[in-house]
Amino acid sequence: MRRILPTIVFTQFACTSLWFAGNAVLPELQQELNLEQDALGLITSSVQLGFIAGTLCFAFLSLADRVSPRLLFMLCAVAGAATNALLVFLPADFTTILLLRVATGFLLAGVYPVGMKIAASWYSGSLGKAIGYLVGALVLGTAFPHLLRALGNSLHWQSTLLTISGLAAVGGLAMYLLVPDGPYLRKGAAFDIRNMLQAFKVNEFRAAAFGYFGHMWELYTFWAFVPVILAYSLPELTTVQISLYSFCVIAAGAIGCVGGGHLSQRFGSARVAFVQLLLSGLCCLAAVFLLAVSSTIVIIPFLLFWGVVVAGDSPQFSALNARTAPQHLVGTALTVVVSIGFALTIVSIQFTTYILKFMPLPVVFALLVVGPILGLLSLRQLVGRQ
């Protein structure tokens, strides 16, 4: 029993490192292939698009509730590692990169939401705390490619991608071999296309889901553009310094996830999510003033704090969604919610990429506050019931 949570945490970290692998090696790819500046948004959105397609497919077939989650996790993790590694062996052109990133995103749909279902099968009363560790691992995995690039600056981009793929494959195998089915694993639902939307008939689930959607409008856009923000606000930074600071800012979210998980044991998931979403919304507004100040002692602490709160509410939203969904549809409900949330990230990322051509960066990132505002309005009804 003691090894279960550490193993789930490790596997989530290892497998989600595939997410931003393309972002981490983007400067080398831009130089080698003469890519345009908007390549960042396209590569990030291609992973999100694949993830959405995967979650919709899995939800349509109710795979997360009909197939052993351990087996599904392992197969998707190993296959995702393979598609990521294919970037090294296939002809390097932008179309191939985008297609392989879409495929990787598709397979990540069998990692992130399925990992949450596995955690939910082992932890009931302490689900907010357990998912805090799990999403904290996801945050570290997302940030890891930036660290690898900063520490291994002499590595070719091919070596970076192969290292990440190897780590993901090990994570998938570890989940299958070391984590048995949990005692709270519910019997899966039979296939029914209505399963995809049935959970939204529950008021509490709908409130948690829409709070999560507001959170997602901000989260991945902030993560994707952290290097851009650093280069804008601190133009004196080197490429290695930008990668290292990007890792620190994104990885800081793990503190918010784990800390929020512990706080949820005392104050409840809804209250913890509400406060962190409120703070991240305030960071959006503060960006108008602070990102225009070209000072390391101002920018870095501000971005680190934003990094903590922008991700810290994510596990509590997941816990709320898992608790309020019909119990025989937890896997499918989580998958559908995550799918819609990531669809919103594509809109947010592409919208941000577009308006950056016409508006100053600090003003653009202040506009992300729309997501937290809408999320807070939806979440407040759950806060009053805790």
Phi and psi in degrees as a GROMACS rama.xvg file:
@    title "Ramachandran Plot"
@    xaxis  label "Phi"
@    yaxis  label "Psi"
@TYPE xy
-67.1465  -27.3204  ARG-2
-82.5052  -12.8043  ARG-3
-62.05  -57.077  ILE-4
-63.559  -46.2592  LEU-5
-58.1699  -36.4571  PRO-6
-68.3084  -44.5937  THR-7
-61.3739  -41.6363  ILE-8
-61.6342  -46.5749  VAL-9
-61.9886  -45.8857  PHE-10
-64.9198  -37.0127  THR-11
-66.1921  -41.5855  GLN-12
-61.2988  -48.2764  PHE-13
-63.6293  -43.5537  ALA-14
-78.3661  -36.0954  CYS-15
-78.2278  -4.62357  THR-16
-64.2869  -16.6131  SER-17
-66.7533  -23.2016  LEU-18
-60.3776  -53.7576  TRP-19
-104.406  21.7771  PHE-20
-59.2566  -41.3984  ALA-21
-66.4546  -36.7845  GLY-22
-64.2404  -38.6039  ASN-23
-66.5309  -33.6517  ALA-24
-100.747  9.89555  VAL-25
-57.5967  -43.3409  LEU-26
-56.4969  -40.93  PRO-27
-66.8537  -40.4501  GLU-28
-66.2263  -38.7204  LEU-29
-62.0099  -41.1281  GLN-30
-68.9982  -41.8449  GLN-31
-73.2212  -36.0738  GLU-32
-109.548  2.57364  LEU-33
55.8552  50.3102  ASN-34
-79.0569  152.129  LEU-35
-75.9278  168.655  GLU-36
-65.7709  -29.3338  GLN-37
-77.008  5.54892  ASP-38
-61.57  -32.5275  ALA-39
-58.6551  -50.625  LEU-40
-62.9045  -39.3584  GLY-41
-69.0946  -42.6281  LEU-42
-66.4325  -42.8615  ILE-43
-63.5823  -45.2557  THR-44
-67.4578  -29.3735  SER-45
-65.355  -38.2499  SER-46
-65.3639  -43.8717  VAL-47
-61.553  -41.5594  GLN-48
-62.7031  -44.2591  LEU-49
-62.7039  -39.4823  GLY-50
-63.3295  -41.8167  PHE-51
-62.691  -46.1634  ILE-52
-60.0478  -40.855  ALA-53
-65.8072  -44.6838  GLY-54
-66.3089  -37.7214  THR-55
-65.2663  -40.957  LEU-56
-63.6545  -47.0716  CYS-57
-65.1607  -37.9433  PHE-58
-69.135  -41.16  ALA-59
-58.9543  -39.598  PHE-60
-91.1367  -2.87237  LEU-61
53.5595  36.7875  SER-62
-60.42  -39.3516  LEU-63
-66.0134  -16.2166  ALA-64
-109.259  -6.48296  ASP-65
-114.745  -22.539  ARG-66
-111.287  148.332  VAL-67
-51.8472  119.388  SER-68
-61.3502  -32.94  PRO-69
-62.9483  -44.5531  ARG-70
-66.97  -43.6982  LEU-71
-61.2394  -43.1896  LEU-72
-59.5002  -49.275  PHE-73
-62.7749  -47.5053  MET-74
-60.7031  -42.7661  LEU-75
-70.0111  -37.7443  CYS-76
-65.9741  -45.4111  ALA-77
-67.3145  -42.8539  VAL-78
-66.1402  -38.0511  ALA-79
-63.2424  -39.7046  GLY-80
-61.4454  -38.2762  ALA-81
-67.5452  -43.8433  ALA-82
-66.2279  -34.8368  THR-83
-65.4427  -40.8015  ASN-84
-68.9763  -27.8748  ALA-85
-61.6222  -21.3849  LEU-86
-57.9124  -28.5615  LEU-87
-77.8597  -34.1721  VAL-88
-99.673  -20.1289  PHE-89
-90.2641  160.563  LEU-90
-54.0706  132.938  PRO-91
-83.442  95.4602  ALA-92
-136.69  160.933  ASP-93
-65.5613  -35.5712  PHE-94
-63.3818  -43.93  THR-95
-62.1452  -41.7761  THR-96
-59.5557  -48.0614  ILE-97
-63.3609  -42.2953  LEU-98
-64.3913  -41.9132  LEU-99
-70.0791  -32.7421  LEU-100
-69.6798  -34.819  ARG-101
-62.4566  -44.8318  VAL-102
-63.1261  -40.5415  ALA-103
-63.1443  -43.7271  THR-104
-61.1114  -40.2827  GLY-105
-57.3727  -44.5927  PHE-106
-75.2647  -25.8638  LEU-107
-65.1764  -18.2561  LEU-108
-64.6276  -21.529  ALA-109
-92.8177  6.26126  GLY-110
-111.061  -59.8015  VAL-111
-66.5484  -61.3833  TYR-112
-67.126  -32.0789  PRO-113
-68.8925  -36.9905  VAL-114
-61.2288  -36.6624  GLY-115
-65.7526  -38.666  MET-116
-65.3786  -40.0867  LYS-117
-61.8281  -42.7324  ILE-118
-62.9619  -41.9459  ALA-119
-64.4435  -25.793  ALA-120
-76.0025  -13.8552  SER-121
-108.061  -25.2995  TRP-122
-129.209  127.592  TYR-123
-111.156  -72.6408  SER-124
-64.1643  -29.4286  GLY-125
-105.242  31.5571  SER-126
-63.2091  -40.6111  LEU-127
-60.1903  -39.728  GLY-128
-68.1824  -45.149  LYS-129
-63.5425  -45.4434  ALA-130
-70.0029  -24.6708  ILE-131
-59.1057  -44.7813  GLY-132
-66.8492  -40.8531  TYR-133
-64.045  -47.8807  LEU-134
-72.1071  -30.7143  VAL-135
-58.6043  -39.0247  GLY-136
-66.7215  -38.5391  ALA-137
-60.5925  -42.0934  LEU-138
-62.4602  -44.7142  VAL-139
-64.3861  -38.9208  LEU-140
-63.7587  -39.9829  GLY-141
-63.1307  -38.3914  THR-142
-79.2756  -24.0579  ALA-143
-54.5774  -43.4595  PHE-144
-56.1351  -34.0953  PRO-145
-65.9944  -40.2064  HIS-146
-65.5792  -44.0836  LEU-147
-59.1205  -40.6409  LEU-148
-69.6279  -36.5368  ARG-149
-69.4651  -42.598  ALA-150
-80.4539  -29.0071  LEU-151
-110.454  52.597  GLY-152
-61.2963  -24.8155  ASN-153
-83.6189  -9.43635  SER-154
-71.1464  143  LEU-155
-72.5457  156.642  HIS-156
-61.4059  -28.6618  TRP-157
-63.6396  -41.1101  GLN-158
-66.2449  -37.7272  SER-159
-61.447  -47.0239  THR-160
-64.9871  -40.2785  LEU-161
-67.8405  -35.4331  LEU-162
-63.6469  -44.3741  THR-163
-63.7907  -41.339  ILE-164
-63.1321  -42.867  SER-165
-61.8311  -41.6899  GLY-166
-62.3895  -42.7395  LEU-167
-64.9578  -41.0891  ALA-168
-63.4824  -41.9193  ALA-169
-61.506  -41.4153  VAL-170
-61.5131  -43.4388  GLY-171
-62.713  -43.0436  GLY-172
-66.2276  -38.0695  LEU-173
-63.6467  -39.5561  ALA-174
-60.5539  -45.2306  MET-175
-69.6041  -39.1919  TYR-176
-84.019  -27.8495  LEU-177
-111.962  -11.9442  LEU-178
-118.896  101.42  VAL-179
-74.2014  172.018  PRO-180
-60.3824  136.719  ASP-181
-79.2678  161.947  GLY-182
-68.762  -18.189  PRO-183
-102.117  14.4521  TYR-184
-69.7536  120.764  LEU-185
-85.6639  150.77  ARG-186
-61.4271  134.192  LYS-187
-69.8945  157.529  GLY-188
-80.7825  147.804  ALA-189
-70.9105  155.099  ALA-190
-62.5565  128.852  PHE-191
-158.072  119.859  ASP-192
-57.5229  -25.7683  ILE-193
-70.3932  -14.9987  ARG-194
-57.9679  -30.7131  ASN-195
-63.9585  -31.2728  MET-196
-115.863  -5.63203  LEU-197
-59.4266  -38.5349  GLN-198
-62.1262  -28.9841  ALA-199
-71.3596  -6.5672  PHE-200
-75.9591  -16.1429  LYS-201
-86.9821  121.018  VAL-202
-57.3977  -45.6027  ASN-203
-63.3428  -42.0208  GLU-204
-63.8497  -41.9683  PHE-205
-62.2254  -40.2861  ARG-206
-64.2067  -44.2484  ALA-207
-64.6126  -41.3251  ALA-208
-64.3457  -44.182  ALA-209
-71.1968  -29.9048  PHE-210
-62.6141  -41.4856  GLY-211
-63.4271  -39.0907  TYR-212
-62.2463  -41.1295  PHE-213
-62.7286  -39.7695  GLY-214
-62.434  -42.4442  HIS-215
-70.7515  -26.9945  MET-216
-56.4078  -34.6319  TRP-217
-91.526  -41.2852  GLU-218
-58.6754  -61.7716  LEU-219
-73.1755  -26.1188  TYR-220
-65.8381  -43.8324  THR-221
-60.8035  -49.5764  PHE-222
-58.3889  -46.5911  TRP-223
-62.9481  -32.158  ALA-224
-103.6  8.19616  PHE-225
-55.1666  -47.319  VAL-226
-60.769  -35.2257  PRO-227
-67.4613  -42.136  VAL-228
-61.0836  -44.9082  ILE-229
-63.1502  -43.7298  LEU-230
-65.2592  -34.0828  ALA-231
-72.6959  -48.9407  TYR-232
-79.9843  -28.7507  SER-233
-130.345  72.7407  LEU-234
-64.0936  -13.655  PRO-235
-79.506  -9.30042  GLU-236
-69.0516  144.711  LEU-237
-82.6898  169.411  THR-238
-60.0584  -41.5868  THR-239
-64.8524  -42.4741  VAL-240
-64.0152  -39.6904  GLN-241
-62.6339  -41.8453  ILE-242
-63.9293  -42.4646  SER-243
-67.1578  -45.0791  LEU-244
-65.8175  -35.7068  TYR-245
-62.2327  -42.8669  SER-246
-58.9073  -47.472  PHE-247
-62.3001  -42.3846  CYS-248
-66.9405  -46.2073  VAL-249
-69.0241  -44.0431  ILE-250
-65.6875  -23.9854  ALA-251
-58.5062  -24.285  ALA-252
-60.33  -26.3282  GLY-253
-62.4446  -33.5017  ALA-254
-64.3127  -44.7501  ILE-255
-63.3701  -38.0101  GLY-256
-67.7208  -50.7345  CYS-257
-69.414  -44.9933  VAL-258
-61.9265  -42.5586  GLY-259
-64.4728  -34.6091  GLY-260
-62.1023  -41.8451  GLY-261
-68.762  -41.672  HIS-262
-64.4608  -29.9623  LEU-263
-65.0951  -23.3977  SER-264
-66.4251  -27.1972  GLN-265
-100.866  -41.3531  ARG-266
-105.388  -10.9559  PHE-267
92.4177  148.112  GLY-268
-62.9042  -38.6386  SER-269
-63.7884  -44.2368  ALA-270
-66.2518  -42.4511  ARG-271
-64.3556  -43.7338  VAL-272
-63.0103  -40.9386  ALA-273
-61.6702  -47.3915  PHE-274
-64.9897  -43.5584  VAL-275
-68.207  -38.0469  GLN-276
-65.9423  -37.4989  LEU-277
-62.2907  -45.15  LEU-278
-65.5468  -40.0378  LEU-279
-68.1674  -34.0345  SER-280
-63.3699  -40.4721  GLY-281
-64.6823  -32.5844  LEU-282
-64.842  -38.0513  CYS-283
-57.0819  -46.598  CYS-284
-67.3082  -39.8977  LEU-285
-67.3581  -21.4765  ALA-286
-59.3063  -30.9994  ALA-287
-56.1435  -39.0787  VAL-288
-93.9671  -43.5921  PHE-289
-79.0361  -35.2752  LEU-290
-71.0672  -14.319  LEU-291
-85.6263  -7.55918  ALA-292
-92.1943  110.462  VAL-293
-83.1417  71.646  SER-294
-140.621  125.281  SER-295
-60.9583  -39.0025  THR-296
-72.509  -12.1553  ILE-297
-98.7032  -49.8459  VAL-298
-67.1862  -48.4928  ILE-299
-65.302  -49.538  ILE-300
-60.2359  -38.2264  PRO-301
-62.8924  -47.0656  PHE-302
-66.8295  -35.7399  LEU-303
-63.619  -43.2885  LEU-304
-64.9188  -43.9673  PHE-305
-59.3381  -40.9478  TRP-306
-61.0409  -36.0769  GLY-307
-65.4755  -49.6877  VAL-308
-84.5072  -23.6158  VAL-309
-69.3133  -27.9817  VAL-310
-105.858  -18.9516  ALA-311
-63.8622  -23.7574  GLY-312
-85.625  -12.3321  ASP-313
-58.6413  -47.9142  SER-314
-65.0028  -30.0688  PRO-315
-72.4746  -33.8108  GLN-316
-65.1029  -40.5129  PHE-317
-63.4527  -42.1965  SER-318
-63.4825  -42.0304  ALA-319
-63.4584  -41.7449  LEU-320
-64.2685  -41.3222  ASN-321
-66.8401  -37.1275  ALA-322
-75.1515  -34.0317  ARG-323
-93.2803  -11.6999  THR-324
-75.3155  152.61  ALA-325
-54.8852  129.952  PRO-326
-62.0111  -28.4278  GLN-327
-81.6806  -1.87461  HIS-328
-125.926  21.8771  LEU-329
-57.815  -48.9841  VAL-330
-60.8654  -46.9636  GLY-331
-65.9084  -43.0443  THR-332
-61.3644  -45.6285  ALA-333
-61.8431  -40.4978  LEU-334
-64.8462  -42.608  THR-335
-64.792  -45.079  VAL-336
-62.2058  -44.7804  VAL-337
-63.0037  -38.6659  VAL-338
-61.1534  -47.8016  SER-339
-64.4233  -41.2742  ILE-340
-59.2853  -41.5718  GLY-341
-75.3587  -26.5851  PHE-342
-61.4946  -39.4911  ALA-343
-65.496  -31.5683  LEU-344
-65.6075  -34.8244  THR-345
-63.8174  -46.0456  ILE-346
-60.0039  -45.0058  VAL-347
-65.0697  -44.5431  SER-348
-64.8772  -46.2619  ILE-349
-68.5076  -37.2192  GLN-350
-62.6673  -44.6256  PHE-351
-64.1477  -43.7738  THR-352
-57.6756  -41.354  THR-353
-69.258  -50.2337  TYR-354
-75.714  -13.7881  ILE-355
-63.7319  -19.8003  LEU-356
-73.3857  -18.2777  LYS-357
-121.745  -18.059  PHE-358
-128.356  152.711  MET-359
-61.6833  144.282  PRO-360
-55.0303  -44.2511  LEU-361
-58.9645  -37.4675  PRO-362
-69.8272  -39.66  VAL-363
-59.882  -45.2903  VAL-364
-76.1939  -18.6477  PHE-365
-67.9917  -28.3962  ALA-366
-68.0433  -16.2702  LEU-367
-64.7092  -14.1425  LEU-368
-61.7987  -18.3882  VAL-369
-56.7905  -41.7994  VAL-370
-62.0913  -55.5843  GLY-371
-56.4812  -38.3293  PRO-372
-60.6073  -49.0606  ILE-373
-65.5942  -37.7555  LEU-374
-64.2098  -41.3894  GLY-375
-64.5593  -39.696  LEU-376
-62.3363  -37.1347  LEU-377
-75.3868  -38.2874  SER-378
-75.1526  -23.0264  LEU-379
-60.8831  -28.9426  ARG-380
-68.3409  -28.8267  GLN-381
-76.4955  -34.5565  LEU-382
-61.6251  -41.3142  VAL-383
-66.4694  -17.5283  GLY-384
-96.1624  -5.51636  ARG-385
